[in-house]
Amino acid sequence: MGRTWIGRVVSDKMDKTVVVAVETLRPHPLYGRRLKRTKKYMAHDEENRCRVGDKVVIEESRPYSRHKKWRVVEILERAGETAEESVE
């Protein structure tokens, strides 16, 4: 098991692949104010279950292709659903 990140799906146009944007907060090197940084990762989605806007957990894995070295572990929240709808 490798590193894991939580992020939002920003693209699902490819077959079995999604692009996940992960936001991190980092302090400014001089002033200390926290800055939001976004990095995009290509992740393997075997069943094409993810849609744009879904909140997902991705995990580091073997290289699937040149840029794709992550895989979707689970979908935490569906796009457009509230917390009560996803529980039912």
Backbone atoms as SQL, in Angstrom:
CREATE TABLE atoms (id INTEGER PRIMARY KEY, chain TEXT, resi INTEGER, resn TEXT, atom TEXT, x REAL, y REAL, z REAL);
INSERT INTO atoms VALUES
  (1, 'A', 1, 'MET', 'N', 0.849, -1.185, 0.000),
  (2, 'A', 1, 'MET', 'CA', 0.000, 0.000, 0.000),
  (3, 'A', 1, 'MET', 'C', 0.888, 1.239, 0.000),
  (4, 'A', 2, 'GLY', 'N', 0.612, 2.159, -0.909),
  (5, 'A', 2, 'GLY', 'CA', 1.416, 3.362, -1.024),
  (6, 'A', 2, 'GLY', 'C', 0.736, 4.566, -0.407),
  (7, 'A', 3, 'ARG', 'N', 1.148, 5.733, -0.834),
  (8, 'A', 3, 'ARG', 'CA', 0.546, 6.970, -0.341),
  (9, 'A', 3, 'ARG', 'C', -0.896, 7.079, -0.823),
  (10, 'A', 4, 'THR', 'N', -1.729, 7.768, -0.077),
  (11, 'A', 4, 'THR', 'CA', -3.113, 7.999, -0.490),
  (12, 'A', 4, 'THR', 'C', -3.418, 9.488, -0.431),
  (13, 'A', 5, 'TRP', 'N', -4.290, 9.935, -1.322),
  (14, 'A', 5, 'TRP', 'CA', -4.751, 11.321, -1.379),
  (15, 'A', 5, 'TRP', 'C', -6.260, 11.326, -1.551),
  (16, 'A', 6, 'ILE', 'N', -6.891, 12.414, -1.110),
  (17, 'A', 6, 'ILE', 'CA', -8.315, 12.632, -1.349),
  (18, 'A', 6, 'ILE', 'C', -8.428, 13.830, -2.274),
  (19, 'A', 7, 'GLY', 'N', -9.213, 13.690, -3.357),
  (20, 'A', 7, 'GLY', 'CA', -9.339, 14.778, -4.315),
  (21, 'A', 7, 'GLY', 'C', -10.638, 14.705, -5.084),
  (22, 'A', 8, 'ARG', 'N', -10.816, 15.663, -5.992),
  (23, 'A', 8, 'ARG', 'CA', -12.018, 15.750, -6.831),
  (24, 'A', 8, 'ARG', 'C', -11.680, 15.341, -8.255),
  (25, 'A', 9, 'VAL', 'N', -12.598, 14.622, -8.887),
  (26, 'A', 9, 'VAL', 'CA', -12.424, 14.227, -10.286),
  (27, 'A', 9, 'VAL', 'C', -12.711, 15.451, -11.152),
  (28, 'A', 10, 'VAL', 'N', -11.751, 15.829, -12.004),
  (29, 'A', 10, 'VAL', 'CA', -11.932, 16.985, -12.882),
  (30, 'A', 10, 'VAL', 'C', -12.118, 16.577, -14.342),
  (31, 'A', 11, 'SER', 'N', -11.802, 15.314, -14.676),
  (32, 'A', 11, 'SER', 'CA', -12.010, 14.832, -16.043),
  (33, 'A', 11, 'SER', 'C', -12.221, 13.327, -16.021),
  (34, 'A', 12, 'ASP', 'N', -13.214, 12.871, -16.810),
  (35, 'A', 12, 'ASP', 'CA', -13.452, 11.434, -16.951),
  (36, 'A', 12, 'ASP', 'C', -13.600, 11.046, -18.418),
  (37, 'A', 13, 'LYS', 'N', -12.997, 11.818, -19.311),
  (38, 'A', 13, 'LYS', 'CA', -13.178, 11.627, -20.740),
  (39, 'A', 13, 'LYS', 'C', -12.421, 10.425, -21.302),
  (40, 'A', 14, 'MET', 'N', -11.405, 9.944, -20.586),
  (41, 'A', 14, 'MET', 'CA', -10.624, 8.808, -21.074),
  (42, 'A', 14, 'MET', 'C', -11.230, 7.493, -20.595),
  (43, 'A', 15, 'ASP', 'N', -10.913, 6.415, -21.290),
  (44, 'A', 15, 'ASP', 'CA', -11.407, 5.099, -20.906),
  (45, 'A', 15, 'ASP', 'C', -10.563, 4.551, -19.750),
  (46, 'A', 16, 'LYS', 'N', -11.225, 4.176, -18.663),
  (47, 'A', 16, 'LYS', 'CA', -10.591, 3.609, -17.471),
  (48, 'A', 16, 'LYS', 'C', -9.588, 4.549, -16.803),
  (49, 'A', 17, 'THR', 'N', -9.691, 5.840, -17.056),
  (50, 'A', 17, 'THR', 'CA', -8.774, 6.817, -16.463),
  (51, 'A', 17, 'THR', 'C', -9.549, 8.062, -16.045),
  (52, 'A', 18, 'VAL', 'N', -9.219, 8.598, -14.879),
  (53, 'A', 18, 'VAL', 'CA', -9.781, 9.875, -14.438),
  (54, 'A', 18, 'VAL', 'C', -8.636, 10.783, -14.024),
  (55, 'A', 19, 'VAL', 'N', -8.866, 12.089, -14.110),
  (56, 'A', 19, 'VAL', 'CA', -7.901, 13.067, -13.629),
  (57, 'A', 19, 'VAL', 'C', -8.446, 13.607, -12.314),
  (58, 'A', 20, 'VAL', 'N', -7.635, 13.506, -11.257),
  (59, 'A', 20, 'VAL', 'CA', -8.054, 13.901, -9.913),
  (60, 'A', 20, 'VAL', 'C', -7.215, 15.092, -9.468),
  (61, 'A', 21, 'ALA', 'N', -7.886, 16.171, -9.042),
  (62, 'A', 21, 'ALA', 'CA', -7.203, 17.360, -8.523),
  (63, 'A', 21, 'ALA', 'C', -7.140, 17.258, -7.001),
  (64, 'A', 22, 'VAL', 'N', -5.927, 17.310, -6.460),
  (65, 'A', 22, 'VAL', 'CA', -5.710, 17.224, -5.013),
  (66, 'A', 22, 'VAL', 'C', -5.230, 18.581, -4.525),
  (67, 'A', 23, 'GLU', 'N', -5.949, 19.150, -3.550),
  (68, 'A', 23, 'GLU', 'CA', -5.575, 20.447, -2.986),
  (69, 'A', 23, 'GLU', 'C', -4.833, 20.241, -1.670),
  (70, 'A', 24, 'THR', 'N', -3.732, 20.966, -1.507),
  (71, 'A', 24, 'THR', 'CA', -2.980, 20.939, -0.252),
  (72, 'A', 24, 'THR', 'C', -2.769, 22.370, 0.216),
  (73, 'A', 25, 'LEU', 'N', -2.627, 22.536, 1.517),
  (74, 'A', 25, 'LEU', 'CA', -2.335, 23.852, 2.087),
  (75, 'A', 25, 'LEU', 'C', -0.881, 23.861, 2.532),
  (76, 'A', 26, 'ARG', 'N', -0.123, 24.810, 2.012),
  (77, 'A', 26, 'ARG', 'CA', 1.299, 24.928, 2.336),
  (78, 'A', 26, 'ARG', 'C', 1.567, 26.338, 2.840),
  (79, 'A', 27, 'PRO', 'N', 2.440, 26.498, 3.818),
  (80, 'A', 27, 'PRO', 'CA', 2.765, 27.846, 4.275),
  (81, 'A', 27, 'PRO', 'C', 3.665, 28.567, 3.272),
  (82, 'A', 28, 'HIS', 'N', 3.463, 29.869, 3.140),
  (83, 'A', 28, 'HIS', 'CA', 4.330, 30.687, 2.306),
  (84, 'A', 28, 'HIS', 'C', 5.730, 30.673, 2.934),
  (85, 'A', 29, 'PRO', 'N', 6.782, 30.530, 2.109),
  (86, 'A', 29, 'PRO', 'CA', 8.122, 30.393, 2.685),
  (87, 'A', 29, 'PRO', 'C', 8.578, 31.580, 3.544),
  (88, 'A', 30, 'LEU', 'N', 8.131, 32.777, 3.225),
  (89, 'A', 30, 'LEU', 'CA', 8.568, 33.946, 3.979),
  (90, 'A', 30, 'LEU', 'C', 7.508, 34.437, 4.960),
  (91, 'A', 31, 'TYR', 'N', 6.255, 34.542, 4.493),
  (92, 'A', 31, 'TYR', 'CA', 5.225, 35.201, 5.291),
  (93, 'A', 31, 'TYR', 'C', 4.393, 34.252, 6.132),
  (94, 'A', 32, 'GLY', 'N', 4.462, 32.950, 5.855),
  (95, 'A', 32, 'GLY', 'CA', 3.774, 31.987, 6.697),
  (96, 'A', 32, 'GLY', 'C', 2.297, 31.793, 6.409),
  (97, 'A', 33, 'ARG', 'N', 1.715, 32.637, 5.571),
  (98, 'A', 33, 'ARG', 'CA', 0.298, 32.495, 5.244),
  (99, 'A', 33, 'ARG', 'C', 0.103, 31.183, 4.495),
  (100, 'A', 34, 'ARG', 'N', -0.990, 30.482, 4.782),
  (101, 'A', 34, 'ARG', 'CA', -1.224, 29.202, 4.120),
  (102, 'A', 34, 'ARG', 'C', -1.771, 29.422, 2.720),
  (103, 'A', 35, 'LEU', 'N', -1.136, 28.786, 1.747),
  (104, 'A', 35, 'LEU', 'CA', -1.536, 28.910, 0.351),
  (105, 'A', 35, 'LEU', 'C', -2.105, 27.586, -0.132),
  (106, 'A', 36, 'LYS', 'N', -3.168, 27.652, -0.938),
  (107, 'A', 36, 'LYS', 'CA', -3.781, 26.463, -1.487),
  (108, 'A', 36, 'LYS', 'C', -3.065, 26.094, -2.778),
  (109, 'A', 37, 'ARG', 'N', -2.552, 24.882, -2.848),
  (110, 'A', 37, 'ARG', 'CA', -1.873, 24.381, -4.039),
  (111, 'A', 37, 'ARG', 'C', -2.657, 23.200, -4.592),
  (112, 'A', 38, 'THR', 'N', -2.817, 23.155, -5.901),
  (113, 'A', 38, 'THR', 'CA', -3.554, 22.077, -6.556),
  (114, 'A', 38, 'THR', 'C', -2.619, 21.320, -7.480),
  (115, 'A', 39, 'LYS', 'N', -2.664, 20.003, -7.378),
  (116, 'A', 39, 'LYS', 'CA', -1.887, 19.154, -8.268),
  (117, 'A', 39, 'LYS', 'C', -2.823, 18.108, -8.858),
  (118, 'A', 40, 'LYS', 'N', -2.629, 17.800, -10.139),
  (119, 'A', 40, 'LYS', 'CA', -3.496, 16.833, -10.816),
  (120, 'A', 40, 'LYS', 'C', -2.773, 15.501, -10.972),
  (121, 'A', 41, 'TYR', 'N', -3.505, 14.428, -10.722),
  (122, 'A', 41, 'TYR', 'CA', -2.984, 13.078, -10.873),
  (123, 'A', 41, 'TYR', 'C', -3.906, 12.299, -11.806),
  (124, 'A', 42, 'MET', 'N', -3.324, 11.480, -12.685),
  (125, 'A', 42, 'MET', 'CA', -4.113, 10.569, -13.506),
  (126, 'A', 42, 'MET', 'C', -4.235, 9.266, -12.736),
  (127, 'A', 43, 'ALA', 'N', -5.468, 8.777, -12.588),
  (128, 'A', 43, 'ALA', 'CA', -5.702, 7.578, -11.782),
  (129, 'A', 43, 'ALA', 'C', -6.487, 6.544, -12.587),
  (130, 'A', 44, 'HIS', 'N', -6.194, 5.284, -12.309),
  (131, 'A', 44, 'HIS', 'CA', -6.845, 4.170, -12.988),
  (132, 'A', 44, 'HIS', 'C', -8.206, 3.913, -12.346),
  (133, 'A', 45, 'ASP', 'N', -9.264, 3.838, -13.174),
  (134, 'A', 45, 'ASP', 'CA', -10.627, 3.578, -12.721),
  (135, 'A', 45, 'ASP', 'C', -11.156, 2.421, -13.565),
  (136, 'A', 46, 'GLU', 'N', -10.978, 1.208, -13.079),
  (137, 'A', 46, 'GLU', 'CA', -11.237, 0.003, -13.877),
  (138, 'A', 46, 'GLU', 'C', -12.662, -0.078, -14.419),
  (139, 'A', 47, 'GLU', 'N', -13.672, 0.235, -13.600),
  (140, 'A', 47, 'GLU', 'CA', -15.070, 0.086, -14.031),
  (141, 'A', 47, 'GLU', 'C', -15.681, 1.372, -14.593),
  (142, 'A', 48, 'ASN', 'N', -14.897, 2.433, -14.764),
  (143, 'A', 48, 'ASN', 'CA', -15.412, 3.721, -15.240),
  (144, 'A', 48, 'ASN', 'C', -16.569, 4.213, -14.372),
  (145, 'A', 49, 'ARG', 'N', -16.446, 4.082, -13.045),
  (146, 'A', 49, 'ARG', 'CA', -17.516, 4.487, -12.137),
  (147, 'A', 49, 'ARG', 'C', -17.488, 5.966, -11.799),
  (148, 'A', 50, 'CYS', 'N', -16.326, 6.592, -11.866),
  (149, 'A', 50, 'CYS', 'CA', -16.178, 7.984, -11.424),
  (150, 'A', 50, 'CYS', 'C', -16.750, 8.949, -12.452),
  (151, 'A', 51, 'ARG', 'N', -17.322, 10.037, -11.954),
  (152, 'A', 51, 'ARG', 'CA', -17.848, 11.118, -12.782),
  (153, 'A', 51, 'ARG', 'C', -17.218, 12.428, -12.323),
  (154, 'A', 52, 'VAL', 'N', -17.265, 13.434, -13.169),
  (155, 'A', 52, 'VAL', 'CA', -16.692, 14.742, -12.825),
  (156, 'A', 52, 'VAL', 'C', -17.392, 15.281, -11.575),
  (157, 'A', 53, 'GLY', 'N', -16.605, 15.732, -10.611),
  (158, 'A', 53, 'GLY', 'CA', -17.131, 16.291, -9.373),
  (159, 'A', 53, 'GLY', 'C', -17.146, 15.321, -8.212),
  (160, 'A', 54, 'ASP', 'N', -16.923, 14.029, -8.459),
  (161, 'A', 54, 'ASP', 'CA', -16.898, 13.046, -7.376),
  (162, 'A', 54, 'ASP', 'C', -15.679, 13.272, -6.488),
  (163, 'A', 55, 'LYS', 'N', -15.853, 13.020, -5.196),
  (164, 'A', 55, 'LYS', 'CA', -14.742, 13.073, -4.244),
  (165, 'A', 55, 'LYS', 'C', -14.241, 11.641, -4.083),
  (166, 'A', 56, 'VAL', 'N', -12.945, 11.419, -4.367),
  (167, 'A', 56, 'VAL', 'CA', -12.413, 10.062, -4.398),
  (168, 'A', 56, 'VAL', 'C', -11.123, 9.948, -3.584),
  (169, 'A', 57, 'VAL', 'N', -10.806, 8.717, -3.221),
  (170, 'A', 57, 'VAL', 'CA', -9.527, 8.395, -2.587),
  (171, 'A', 57, 'VAL', 'C', -8.685, 7.702, -3.644),
  (172, 'A', 58, 'ILE', 'N', -7.446, 8.218, -3.859),
  (173, 'A', 58, 'ILE', 'CA', -6.543, 7.569, -4.801),
  (174, 'A', 58, 'ILE', 'C', -5.324, 7.059, -4.042),
  (175, 'A', 59, 'GLU', 'N', -4.759, 5.962, -4.555),
  (176, 'A', 59, 'GLU', 'CA', -3.631, 5.323, -3.905),
  (177, 'A', 59, 'GLU', 'C', -2.528, 5.091, -4.918),
  (178, 'A', 60, 'GLU', 'N', -1.291, 5.274, -4.483),
  (179, 'A', 60, 'GLU', 'CA', -0.141, 5.032, -5.337),
  (180, 'A', 60, 'GLU', 'C', -0.084, 3.544, -5.684),
  (181, 'A', 61, 'SER', 'N', 0.233, 3.235, -6.949),
  (182, 'A', 61, 'SER', 'CA', 0.265, 1.837, -7.374),
  (183, 'A', 61, 'SER', 'C', 1.328, 1.645, -8.446),
  (184, 'A', 62, 'ARG', 'N', 1.297, 0.482, -9.072),
  (185, 'A', 62, 'ARG', 'CA', 2.225, 0.214, -10.158),
  (186, 'A', 62, 'ARG', 'C', 1.934, 1.150, -11.324),
  (187, 'A', 63, 'PRO', 'N', 2.892, 1.409, -12.200),
  (188, 'A', 63, 'PRO', 'CA', 2.620, 2.256, -13.364),
  (189, 'A', 63, 'PRO', 'C', 1.686, 1.547, -14.353),
  (190, 'A', 64, 'TYR', 'N', 0.551, 2.180, -14.644),
  (191, 'A', 64, 'TYR', 'CA', -0.370, 1.658, -15.645),
  (192, 'A', 64, 'TYR', 'C', -0.001, 2.184, -17.029),
  (193, 'A', 65, 'SER', 'N', 0.590, 3.363, -17.076),
  (194, 'A', 65, 'SER', 'CA', 1.048, 3.956, -18.331),
  (195, 'A', 65, 'SER', 'C', 2.097, 5.010, -17.987),
  (196, 'A', 66, 'ARG', 'N', 2.453, 5.824, -18.955),
  (197, 'A', 66, 'ARG', 'CA', 3.514, 6.818, -18.759),
  (198, 'A', 66, 'ARG', 'C', 3.178, 7.816, -17.647),
  (199, 'A', 67, 'HIS', 'N', 1.932, 8.274, -17.591),
  (200, 'A', 67, 'HIS', 'CA', 1.542, 9.276, -16.598),
  (201, 'A', 67, 'HIS', 'C', 0.677, 8.713, -15.483),
  (202, 'A', 68, 'LYS', 'N', 0.150, 7.524, -15.650),
  (203, 'A', 68, 'LYS', 'CA', -0.844, 6.982, -14.719),
  (204, 'A', 68, 'LYS', 'C', -0.186, 6.012, -13.737),
  (205, 'A', 69, 'LYS', 'N', 0.028, 6.497, -12.499),
  (206, 'A', 69, 'LYS', 'CA', 0.676, 5.683, -11.470),
  (207, 'A', 69, 'LYS', 'C', -0.148, 5.645, -10.193),
  (208, 'A', 70, 'TRP', 'N', -1.433, 5.956, -10.298),
  (209, 'A', 70, 'TRP', 'CA', -2.358, 5.980, -9.171),
  (210, 'A', 70, 'TRP', 'C', -3.602, 5.198, -9.548),
  (211, 'A', 71, 'ARG', 'N', -4.359, 4.734, -8.536),
  (212, 'A', 71, 'ARG', 'CA', -5.622, 4.060, -8.811),
  (213, 'A', 71, 'ARG', 'C', -6.682, 4.545, -7.830),
  (214, 'A', 72, 'VAL', 'N', -7.924, 4.529, -8.282),
  (215, 'A', 72, 'VAL', 'CA', -9.038, 4.952, -7.444),
  (216, 'A', 72, 'VAL', 'C', -9.361, 3.818, -6.483),
  (217, 'A', 73, 'VAL', 'N', -9.351, 4.115, -5.178),
  (218, 'A', 73, 'VAL', 'CA', -9.641, 3.108, -4.161),
  (219, 'A', 73, 'VAL', 'C', -11.128, 3.108, -3.839),
  (220, 'A', 74, 'GLU', 'N', -11.705, 4.307, -3.610),
  (221, 'A', 74, 'GLU', 'CA', -13.130, 4.379, -3.305),
  (222, 'A', 74, 'GLU', 'C', -13.670, 5.760, -3.638),
  (223, 'A', 75, 'ILE', 'N', -14.973, 5.805, -3.845),
  (224, 'A', 75, 'ILE', 'CA', -15.669, 7.071, -4.092),
  (225, 'A', 75, 'ILE', 'C', -16.316, 7.480, -2.774),
  (226, 'A', 76, 'LEU', 'N', -15.878, 8.613, -2.234),
  (227, 'A', 76, 'LEU', 'CA', -16.392, 9.078, -0.944),
  (228, 'A', 76, 'LEU', 'C', -17.724, 9.801, -1.096),
  (229, 'A', 77, 'GLU', 'N', -17.864, 10.569, -2.173),
  (230, 'A', 77, 'GLU', 'CA', -19.045, 11.409, -2.333),
  (231, 'A', 77, 'GLU', 'C', -19.321, 11.583, -3.815),
  (232, 'A', 78, 'ARG', 'N', -20.562, 11.412, -4.201),
  (233, 'A', 78, 'ARG', 'CA', -20.951, 11.589, -5.595),
  (234, 'A', 78, 'ARG', 'C', -21.218, 13.063, -5.887),
  (235, 'A', 79, 'ALA', 'N', -20.971, 13.481, -7.121),
  (236, 'A', 79, 'ALA', 'CA', -21.211, 14.866, -7.517),
  (237, 'A', 79, 'ALA', 'C', -22.703, 15.165, -7.454),
  (238, 'A', 80, 'GLY', 'N', -23.055, 16.280, -6.830),
  (239, 'A', 80, 'GLY', 'CA', -24.443, 16.711, -6.786),
  (240, 'A', 80, 'GLY', 'C', -25.275, 16.053, -5.716),
  (241, 'A', 81, 'GLU', 'N', -24.727, 15.140, -4.935),
  (242, 'A', 81, 'GLU', 'CA', -25.473, 14.497, -3.858),
  (243, 'A', 81, 'GLU', 'C', -25.109, 15.137, -2.525),
  (244, 'A', 82, 'THR', 'N', -26.071, 15.183, -1.624),
  (245, 'A', 82, 'THR', 'CA', -25.786, 15.626, -0.269),
  (246, 'A', 82, 'THR', 'C', -25.394, 14.421, 0.565),
  (247, 'A', 83, 'ALA', 'N', -24.950, 14.633, 1.769),
  (248, 'A', 83, 'ALA', 'CA', -24.497, 13.535, 2.637),
  (249, 'A', 83, 'ALA', 'C', -25.635, 12.574, 2.966),
  (250, 'A', 84, 'GLU', 'N', -26.875, 13.085, 3.134),
  (251, 'A', 84, 'GLU', 'CA', -28.009, 12.220, 3.489),
  (252, 'A', 84, 'GLU', 'C', -28.364, 11.285, 2.329),
  (253, 'A', 85, 'GLU', 'N', -28.276, 11.765, 1.084),
  (254, 'A', 85, 'GLU', 'CA', -28.641, 10.942, -0.070),
  (255, 'A', 85, 'GLU', 'C', -27.664, 9.805, -0.267),
  (256, 'A', 86, 'SER', 'N', -26.377, 10.018, -0.010),
  (257, 'A', 86, 'SER', 'CA', -25.379, 8.983, -0.235),
  (258, 'A', 86, 'SER', 'C', -25.465, 7.868, 0.808),
  (259, 'A', 87, 'VAL', 'N', -26.053, 8.138, 1.992),
  (260, 'A', 87, 'VAL', 'CA', -26.180, 7.128, 3.039),
  (261, 'A', 87, 'VAL', 'C', -27.280, 6.147, 2.703),
  (262, 'A', 88, 'GLU', 'N', -28.378, 6.626, 2.107),
  (263, 'A', 88, 'GLU', 'CA', -29.543, 5.778, 1.814),
  (264, 'A', 88, 'GLU', 'C', -29.265, 4.718, 0.792);
